[in-house]
């Protein structure tokens, strides 16, 4: 580990070297040159916010109050969950999982600060040395980038804390033999995370808009967004690698030793439980925080760049913030209403479809959000434009809000335990074993990418159609604004989207905690529970409920992923527009270079596709090598005779293996992306635009395919285990193999593409303008030289991501 940190600090010298190259020649010539204002996309002037007047200010201050209520809502649920009854044996296991998660997260936090050094150097170069901004303001921008990281990190920590309360409480509640508590507790935990996450994010953005002076509020937004994007990318990548190393290591033991899932004697199970939180709680929570913020920053930048009338700018900005406030209210109301309906329908019943109330919640929230969006728009901007734009803008947002409900339904067609595609995976496994199982999963993933692509295009086309009527009177490129609003609408159910995603890690952990607690083997436990809690535990029924509920968790984890992925791509369109505005001087020059007839633009598109396939390979390679080491250790150290559970030391060793390869993989991948973005941006800006468009489009379909193929394999295994009750058979072994193939597909590569796309595009805003400034002030030779140097460094990390991560290497 010491050697690793020495290498990391050595690589930190690369951006420091970049400073030495840039400062001397450029600073002298940058005196008095301010490419801000019209020519700058990083420094939009938000001072028009001062024109809001009393009513606008009161509205946004009211928004801060609603955010406070949302935060209180999340914390109240947290306290409720903490007070729920739980047996000490289960609480001990959940606390062990939390302590392991905490150690992992602290390690990742230190890593994040190291990565921030790379970003901080570029921010400092741009704002201090090239823009000539006073040092105090530059430090404030850097502070907001740290606040962005802290936000992603903080909500991720809250997520693992509340999930590790909820997992043991869910396991204990299952002992009563009724399904409704097994559903209500994970959903309550997820809703707590979702409400707190969105409320904190919106609170911070409102504070920047209201209280930071307008002439550098824009850079503070950019710094904040880059920070949270960095945090999300790193935590998503590392968490995805960690969780799948542990998951594969634990799962393969079922085949090798013919032991049950989550057998307490398997030292990989604690690591698997930690990974459920690192990958399926920490990663998605940080990702959701970043997605919400970056989409907002993209729209703010668009309004300030494309709308010339200051009064219209103010109206649109206040409207955007207030719609987000309304969406928090819509999610809270829908959750409470859905809870009342579900309680009346299922409480006290012995049977329950666990997916049904989750589906109802998604559609209910969608409907309430749409209704409140139209109402709020009518009240806030009734006279905007020709007087009809209030409902047209609402209709565009509705296209995105509906996507948040339609996409999960399409995903369920390919990943649900009730899906014909998943049934096909099971059927093919009966005679064809793991081979046909894997091929059937590939089919499901490919078909899902087609239909999800059609759905996204259809909704974007509808938004484009609406934008043709009246938008152009107020702004440039109205279709781009419409696409940004679609991404905005994707997040209209932000708290609920996060809630149904967070449902999965709780249900998954609850199963494991039941087994790891060995509660069935505790002498006199039935009498103890009867005496202290007033019911007789039904262990057999509890295991059935937990397994069935885990299938619903798998499905809804799968449904949330394409929503976040879709926002990355649709939202990237809006951010790329900012670069286009800079390069074309407000869409007045060089438009012919934004065409496949421009060889550089076309070459950039090809390079973007190459980077996507490198990324999916590199992230899977880290999982493969780490899983090999974990399996190697577990097979050599597992003890099945004379003990009821694995030693703490062996379990910690598996966690160390997972952490080691998660960090190595994340570091190589992040720096390859970081320096690749700098290099391509410096080489040629039109090449870079093609590159950004390409990674968005390739990434969209690669992520759809991988996420849903993995979901199909996962629930095919669940059908064999729960519905067919064929654990330990050849059919089960085939589906376990398919699931281990799908693990890095659905929980590592696909999900990490979302923050990677957004980080590349957002950081690219700064990098491309930096490259343009260098070319203008020092000639193209310096930019080309630095671009090639950055690309060479990027290729070193591309090389390391495979050749230093191979199973046979010593790394």
N, C-alpha and C positions, 0 to 999 in steps of 0.2 A: 504493500500500500504506500510506503514511503517513496518507493521508486516511482510509483504512479504520480504522486503529487509533485515530485521533482520534474517529471516530464510535463505536467500540466503548466507549472510555472514557467518552464522553458518556452512553451508555446505562447504564453502570455506576452513574451518579448516581441512576437511578430507584430501586433498592432502598435507597440511602442516604437518599433523600428519604422513603421509607417508614419508615425508622427514626425520623426526626424527627417524623413524624406519630404514631407509635405510642408512643414512649418517654414523652413528657411526660404525656399523659393516663392511660396505662395503668399505668405503673410504680408510681405512687403508690397505685393501688387494688389492685395485685397483691401488695402487701406481705402476707405471711402466707397468701396464697391459693395452695394447691398442688393443682391439679387432677390430680395424679398418683394413684397407687394405683388405686382402682376406676374413677375417672372418666377416667383417662388411658390412651390407647393407645400413646403414644410412650414412656412410662416404665414398662414392665413390670419387675417386680422379679425379677431372676435370682438373687437371693441364696439361693433354694432349692437352687441347685447345691451349696451348702455341705453339704447333707444327703446327698450322694452316698455318703459313706463311702469307705473305702480301696479297695474293689473298683471302684466307679465311677470314682474318680480314676485308678486304675491303668489301667483300660480306656481312658480318654480320653488319658492320657499315652502309652499304646501306640498310640493313633490318631495322635498326633504323630510317633511313630517310623515308622509306615507311610507317613505323608505325606512324611517325609524320604526313605524308600526310593523313593517315587514320583518325588520330585524328582531323586534320584540316577539313576533309570531314564531320565528324560527327558534329563538332561545327558550320560549315557553314550552314548545314541543320537546326540546332537548331535556328540560327539567322533568317533564311528564314521563319521558322514556326512562330517565335515570331512576325514577321512583317505582317503576313497574317491578313486580315480584320476579325473582330469579333464584334458582338453586345455587348454593355456593360453589358446587363443582363446575357448573357452567360459567358462573361469573369469573372463576379463577382462570378458565381457559380463555375467555374473551379478554381479560386483562392481560394475559400473556401475549395474545395476538396484538393488543394495542401497544404494549411496551415494545414489541418487535417492530411494529409499524412506526412507532415514534422514533426509534433508533434509525430506521431506514430514512425517514423523512428529514431528520436532522442532518444526516449525511448528504442527502440531496440538496438541502438548503445551503450547505457550505459549497457544494458544487455549483449551485446557481450563482452565488456571489462571484465565483471564479469566472463563470461565463459572462456575467455582467461586465467584467473588466473589458472584454472584447467590444461589447456594445458601447460601453461608456467612452472608450477611446474614440470611436467614430463619432459619437454625439458631440464630444468635446471638440474634435477637429472641425466639425461642420459649423457648430454654432459660435465657438469662440474664435477660431483661427480664420475661418473663411467668411462667416457672417459678421464678425467683429462685435458680437454681443457681449455686454459686460459680464465679468466673471460671476457676479452674484446671480444673474439670471440663468447662466449656464448651469450653475450648481443647483438651482431650483428645478430646471428641466431634468437633470440627473437624479434629483431627489424624487421626482414624479416617476421616473423609470424604476427606481427602487420601490416606490409605493405600488407600482403595477406588479412587480415581482412579489412583494409582500402580500398583495391581495390574492394572487393566485395561490401562493403558498399557504396563507392563512385559512382561506376557505377549504383548501385541501385537508389541512390539519383538522378543522372542524368536522369535515366529512368523515374522516377515519374515527374520530372520537365518538360521534353519535352513532355511526354504524357498528362500532364495537360495543356500544350499549345495546343496540337494537338486536344484534345477532343472538346474544345469549337470552334476551327476553323472548325473542321469537321461538327459540328452541324450547324454552320452558313452557311457553303458552301452548305449544303443540301437545304437551302431555295431557291436556284436558280432552283431547280428541275432537275438538271443534275447529273447522278451518278458518272461520272469520278472523280470530285474533292473529293467526299466522299471516293473514293478508294485511290487517290493519297496522301492525307494528312496523313492518318494513316500509309501507307507504308513508306512514307518519314520519319516519326517519328521513325518507327521501324528500318529503315536502319541507321539512325543517331545513335541509341543506339547500333546496331550491329557492326558498323564500329568502334565506339569509344571503345566499350568493348574489341573487339579482338585486336585492336591496342594497347591499354594500357596494356593488359595482355602480349602480345608478347614483347612489349617494356621492361617491367620489367624483363621478363625471359632472354632476350638478354643482358640486363645490368648485371644480375648476372653472366651469362656465360662469358661475355667479361671483366668485371671489378673487379669481386671478385676473390681473389687469389684461385688457383685451389685446395689447400689442405683443404679448407673449403667451397668451392662453393657448393659441394654436400649437406652438412647440411643446407646451406642457401636455396637451392631449396626445401628441405624437410620442413624447417620451413615456407617458403612462401606458399607451397602447403597445409600444415596443417592449416595455418591461413585462407586462402581463402576457404578451405573446411569447417572450423568451421563457417565462416561467411555465406556461402551458406546454410549449414544445418539449422542454426538457423533462418535465414531470410525466407527460404522456409517453414519450419515447422510453424513458427509463422504467416507468411503471409497467408499460406494456411488455418490455423485455423481461423484467423481474417476474411478473405474474405467470408468464407462459413457461419460463424455465421451471418454476416451482410446480405448475400445474402438470406439465408433461412428466416431470420427475416423479410426482405422486401417482399419476394415472397409470404409467407403465408398470408400476409395481403390482397393479391388479392383475395384469397378464402374467408377469414373470413369476409371482409367488402365489397367485390365486387367492389373494386376500380381498376383503371387502373394501369399498370406497371409504376413505377417511379413517382407515384402521389406525388406532392410536399407536400401534407398534411401528408405523412407518414414519421415519424421521423427516420425510418430505412434506407431511401434512401441515405442520405449523407454518412452514414456508409457503405452502399453497394458500393457507388462510391469510397470511400476510400479503401475499400476492393478489388475492381477491380485492383487498383494500388498496394496495399500491397501484394496481392496474385498473380496477373497475370502480374505484372510489376517488382516489387521489387524482388520477389522470383525467377522468371525465369532469370532475368538479373544477379543476384548474382550467380545463379546456372550455367548459361552459362559461366560466368567468371571463376568459379571454375573448371567446366568440361574441359574447354580449357587448363587450367594450369596443372591440375592433370594428364591429359592424356599425356601431354608433359613431365612432371617429371617422369612418369612411364617409358616412352620410353628412356629417358636419363639414368635412373637407369639401365635399361636393357642393353643398349649399353655398359655402363661402367662395368657391371658385367659379361656379357656373351660373349663379344668380347675381345679377348686377344691381338690382334695386335693394338698398339697405333695409327698407321697411319690410319687403318680402322675405329677406334673409331672416330677420328677427321673427316674423310670423311662423316661418317654417321651422326654425330651430326650437322655439317654444312649443310648437305643435308636436315635434318629434319627441321632446323630453316628456311632455304630458301624456302622449300615447303610451310611452313606456311605463309611466306611473300607473295609468289605467290598467295596463296588462298585469301589474302586480296585484291590483285589486281583483281583477277577473280571475286570476289563478287562485287567490285565497278564497273567494266566494264559491268557486266551482269545487274546490276541495271539500269545503264544509258541506255543500249540498250533496256532493257525491257520497261523502261519508254517511250522511243521514239516510240516503237511499240504500246504500250497501248494507248498512246496519239493519235496516228494516227488512231487507230481502234475505240476508244470509245469517245474521246473528242467531245462535242457537241451533242452526241446521248442521247436520252431519256431513252433507255433501255441498260442494261449491265449485264452480268454474272460476279458478283464480284469475284467468285473463279477463273475464267479463267486466268486473268493476274498474279495472285499469283502462280498458277500452272505453267504457262509459266516461271516465274522468277526462280522457283525451278529447273526446268529441264534445263533451259538455263545456270544457274550457274553451275549445275552439269557437263554439257558438256564442258563449258569453263574451269572449274577446272581440269577435266580429261585431256584435251588437253595440258594445261599449265604444268600439273604434268609430263607428258611424256617429254615435251620439256625441262623443267628445269632439269629433271633427266639426260637426254642425255647430257646436257651441263655441269652438275656438276660432275657426277660420271660415265663417259663413260667407264673407265677402271677398275671399281671396280670388284673384283673377276675375273671371266673368261671373262669379257667384256659384259655379257648379263644381269647382275644384275640390270642395270639401268631400263630396261623395265619390269623386273620381280617385282622389288620393286614398280614401278609405277602401275603395274597391281594389286598388293595387296592393295595399297592405293585406287585404283579405285573401288575395291569391297566395301570399306567403303563409298566412295563418291556416288556411285550408291545407297547405302542403304539410304543415306540422301534424295534421290529422290523417291526411290521405297517404302520405309516405309510410307511416307505421302500419296502415292497413295492407299496403302492398308488400311491405317487408314480412308481415305475418303469413302472407301467401306462400313465402319461400322458406320460412324459418320456424313457424309455430309447430307445436307438437300435434296440432290438428291439420297440418298442411299436407296436401297430396304430394308435394315435392319431397318433404321429409319422409313421408311414408314410402316414396319411391327409393330413397336412400336405404331405408331399412330392408325393403324387399330385395333390392339388388345385392345386399350384403348376405342374404340367406344362402344363395348358391355361389355368388362370386367373391365372397369374403371381403377383405379390405380393399382389393383392387377395384371392384365395381362400386363399393361404397364411396371411394374417393372420386371416381368418375361421375357418379350421380351427383355428388356435392358440387363438382365443377359445373355440371349442367345447371343446377339450381342457381348458382352464383352468376353465371353468364346470363341466364334468362332474367334474373332479378335486375341486373345492370341495365338491360334493355328497357324493361318496363319502368324502372325508376327514372331512367333518362328521359323516356317519353313523358312521364308525369311532370318532371321539372321543366322540360321544354314547353309543355302545354301551358303550365301556369305562368312561365315567363312570357310566352307569346300573348297570353291574355292581358298581362300587365302592359306589355308593349302596345297592344291595341288600344288600351285605355289612354296611354301616354300620348297618342297621336291627336288627342282632342283637348287642346287648350294648354298643355304643358309648355309648348315651345314659346308661348307668349311671355313666359316668366324666366326661362332658363335655356342654356345651351344643353345639347345632348339629353333631351328629356327621357329617352329610352333607358339611358344609363341610370338616371335617377329612379326610374320605375324598377329596374333590376335590383338596385340597392334597397328599395322599399320592400321588395319580395323577400330579400334576405332578412330585413328588419321584421317582416311578418312571420318568417320561420320561427323567430324567437318570441312571437306573441304569447306563447304558452311557456315561456322560459322556466319558471319554477316547476311546472308540471312535467316538462320534458326532462329536467334534471331529476325530478322525483321518481319517474318510472324507470330512468336509467339506474338510479341508486338503489332501486328495489332489488335488483339482481345480486349485488355483492352481499346484501344482508341475508337473503334466502340461501345463497350458496354457503356462507359462513355458518348459518344456523344448522345446516346438515352436519357440517364438520364438528361443530361444538357438541352436538348431541353425541357423536361417536367418541370424541376426544375426552369428554367428561367421564366416560365409562359409568354413567349414572345408574345403568341397569345393574351393575355389579356391586354397588354400594350396599352394605348390609343394612336392612331395615329402612331403606329409602322410601318405600311405598307408604309405610306407616308414618314416617316423618313428614312427607308431603301432605298426607291426609290430615295430619294433626296441625301443621303450620299454615297450610294454604286452603284446606277445606275441600279437596277433591282427590280422587284416586287416580294415579297416573296410568295412562294406557300407552305403554312403550311401543307396541307394534303399530298402533294407529298413528302415533306421533311420527314415526319414521316414514310412513306412507304419505302423510300430509306434507312433511318437509321436502320429500323428493318431488311430489307433484307441484308444490309451490316453486321449487327451484326451476322447473320447466317453464313456468310463467315468467320467472325472473330472467331466464335465458332469452325468451322471446322478446321481452320489453327492453332488455339491454340492446338487443339487435335492432329494435325499432328506433331507438334514440340516435344511434350512430349515423345513419344516413341524413337525419335532420341536421346534425352539426356539420357533417361533411358538405351537405348542400349549401349551408350558409357560407362556408369557406369559399366555395367556388363562385356563388352568385355575388357575395360581398366583395370578392377579389375584383370583380368587374368594375365596381365603383372605385376601388383604390387605383386600379390601372388607369382609369380615366384621369386621375390627378396627374399621372406621369404624362399622359397624352397631352393634357392641357399645357403643361410646361414646355414640351418639345415642339408643339405646333403653335405656340404663342396664342393660345385661346382658339384653337381650331382654324387658324388663318394661314398657316404655312406648313410645308413638309407633309401634307396629308398623303401624298403619293408614296411616301416611305412606309406607311402603315398598310402594306399590301404584300401578298406572296410574290408579287413581281419584283419586290426588293429582296435580293438574295440574302441579305443579312437578317431580315425579318423571318424569312423561311428557315434559315439555318438556326435561328434562335428557337423556333418551334420544335425543330428536331432535337436540339439539345435538352429542351424541357422534358420531352418524353424520355430521353435517356436517363435524366436525373431521377425521374419517378421510378423507373425500373431498378436503378442502382439502389435507391432508398429502400424499396421493398425487399430487395435481396440482402442489403446490409443489416436491416433490422431483424430479418429472419435468421441470418447467419449468427447474430449475437445470441438469439434464442437457441439455435441448434447447438452451438458450442457450449453454452451454459448448461443446457439440458443434458448434454452428454456428460459433462463433469458431475452434475447433480446425480444422474442415474448411476454413474460409476461409483460415487461415494455411497449412495443409499444401498446399492446391491452389496457392497463390501461390508457395510456396517449394520444393516437391519437385523434385528434379533426377534425371531418369532416364537422362541421357546423360553419359558421361564420368566416372562415379563408381560405386563399388560399395556405398557406404553414405551415409546422411544425415550432415550435419555435427552435431557435438556441440551446437553453439550452437542449431541449429534444433530438435533434440530437446529441449533444455532449455526452449526457448520454449514448446513444446507442453505440457510438464510444468507450466510457470508458468500457462498458461491453465487447465489442469485444476485446479490448486491454488486459483487465484483464485475460480473459480466454485464449487468445493467449499466453500470457507470462507464465501463470501457466502450460499450456499444453506443451509448448516448453521446459520449465525448467525441468519438470519431465522426458520428453522423452529424452532430451539431456543427462542428468546425468545418466539415466538408460543405455543409449548406451555407454557413456564414461566409466563408471565403469564396465559395462559388458564386454567391449573390454579388459580392463586391466585384469579383473578377468580370462577370458577365456585364454588370452595370457599367464598369469602366471601359470595356472593350468598345461597345457601341450601344447607345440608348435604344435604337430601334430593334437591334438584335435582342436586347433585354426585354422589350415589350413582347416580342414573339415568344421568348423564353417563359415569361410569366403567364401568358395565355395558355401555353402548352402544358405547363405543370398543373394549371387549374383543370384543364379538360382531361388530360391523361389521368390526373389524380382522382378526379371525380369518378370515372368509370372503374379504375383500378380499385378504389376504395369500396364502391358499391359491390363489385364482384367478390372481393376478398371477405368483406364483412358478412355478406349473406351466405356465401358458401360455408364459411365457418359456423354461422348460426344453424344451417341445415345439418351439418355433421354433429354439432353439439346436441341438438334436440333429437336426432336419430338415436343417439346413445341413450338419451333420457327415455324415449319410448320403449327401448329394449329393457331398460332397468325398471321402469315404473309400470307401464301398461302390460308388457309381455312377461315381466318378472323372470327374465332369463339371464341374470347375472352369473358369471362364471362359465358361460357357454361359448362356443366358437363364434356364434352370432354376436355376442357381447364383445368378444375380443376384436372382431372386425370393426365394430362401431367405435370402440375405444381408439383404435389406430386412426380411423377417420377423424375423430375428435382431436387427437393430438396434432394431426396435420392442420386442422382448422384453427387450432388455438392461436398460433402467431398470425394467421390470416385475419381473424376477427378482432383480436385484442391487442395486437402489436402494430403490424404494418398499416392496416386500413385506417384505424382510428388516429394514428399519429400523422397521417397525411393531412388531416384537417389543420392542426396548428402549424405544421411545416409550410403548407401553402400560404397561410395567412402571415406567418413570420417572414417568409421570403418576399411576399408582396409589400408588406408594411415596411420592413427594413429596406426593401428596394426603393421605396419613395425617397429615402434619405440618400441611399447609395448612388442612384442614378443622377440626382442633382449634384451630388459631390463630384461625380465623373464629368458632368457637363461644365461645372465651374472650373475644374482643372483644365479641361480642353480649351475653354474660352480664355483663361488667364495665362496658361503656360504652354498652350499648343497641344495637339493631339498626342504627341510622342510620349509625354509623361503619363497621360491616362492609359495609353496602350501598354506602356511598360509596367505600370502598377497593376493593370488588369491581368497581364500574363503572369506576373509574380503571384498575385492572389489565386489565380487558377492553378498554378503549380502547387501552391500550398494545399488548395482544395483537393487536388489529385493525390497528394500524399496521404490525406485522411481517407479518401476513397480507397486507396491501396491498403491502408491499415485496417479499414472496416472489413476486409476479407482476409488478406494475407497475414495480418497479425491477429485475426480472430478465428483462424481455422482450428479445427479440432486437434490437428497435429502440431500446432504452433505452441511456443512456450509462453505466449502472452496471456 
